[in-house]
């Protein structure tokens, strides 16, 4: 009870007990005019004591009533707080002997339990929101009235919708007819549906679950997973197996054919025997190169980096000297790398990249052509380029040049040996080191491949 309420109670008490005694005294004074004075005095004292006792009792009861009303008001306030998400409301403190103490304890316990539940719900809600916003899957929650009540960012990207989907009807925002047909089918048949649907240039795995949220209330949970990369990888794996089988079959067929010819009697002719053995040796070397390249591609994701400092000029010179032994085009090899350039990279991986790029530039060059290797270091990265004066690559084929087993128009390159895996190996190694690779090429002029690697 606050001070204002106490003052009001005191005013009512004084007013009541001022008027009431005045009336009693007036009656007693009138009776004293005609009666025994001693009896009148005794009555005066008795009535006065009764008045004092009654007044004190009334004041005490009034104070207790006000206090009880205040406690009941506080209890009501605490119970109303339970309907909100407040988790820091103070408890009701009362003396243990108070008659309302058990009620206060019960309310405090309920308040504490409610606070704990609210905290758990808030944590779960925060976790769910984080999961929804960051999961690589689109999620939609749809009511039987066709209203979207939940949607994450990934679902908006997959559906190509920039605006918020929540609280909208899906037939107003979704433009894919097949997708809406699946929603309607799930709602009508009340069952789970899964189908691969094409959305623009994406292949999306659509899973629709019809589930019960509470008694006699159902909703749709729609899961959208972009399968485009998975399907592309599957197609690439299928193409890789087909190409690898074809590339392996060609030298094996040649080896088997010439071996059979030798066994059939050609071995008795020294000239034929020498020619056939040279062909078998050439096809065997081709088979070994192809096998080595396939094994290299398989090992690229598993490779661990071991950083070393080395002189790049010396490495390029070493590769040039090794490749010159197989040079049949009388190429001019230029090492424009600074003789003092020391870099820190995985030496084995770096040498493999350079070897493949230089080897590829030599194979597809012209007679008396040129190959130049240059390098430049900035504050954060190393960029080096291998430039040749070879056949060049048509613009419509440049995007595919790093695919496995891809070779440019075979009518122009059928006499050039190779597996079609060299640039694919380079591309995988560069990606593994978080680098970038770029191609500039012009038919009849030549090509320049630039590799940019972060400095370690």
Secondary structure, 3 states (H helix, E strand, C coil): CCHHHHHHHHHHHHHHHHHHHHHHHHHHHHHHCCCCHHHHHHHHHHHHHHHHHHHHHHHHHHHHHHHHHHHHHHHHHHHHHCCCCCCCCCCCCCCCCCCCHHHHHHHHHHHHHHHHHHHHHHHHHHHHHHHHHHCCCEEEEEECCCEEEEECHHHHHHHCCCCCCCCEEHHHHCCCHHHHHHHHHHHHHCCCEEEEEEECCEEEEEEEEEEEEECCEEEEEEEEEECHHHHHHHHHHHHHHHHHHHHHHHHHHHHHHHHHHHHCCHHHCHHHHHHHHHHHHHHHHHHHHHHHHHHHHHHHCCCCCCEEEEEHHHHHHHHHHHHHHHCCCCCEEEECCCCCCEEEEEHHHHHHHHHHHHHHHHHCCCCCCEEEEEEEECCCEEEEEEEECCCCCCHHHHHHCCCCCCCCCHHHHCCCCCCCCHHHHHHHHHHHCCCEEEEEEECCCEEEEEEEEECC
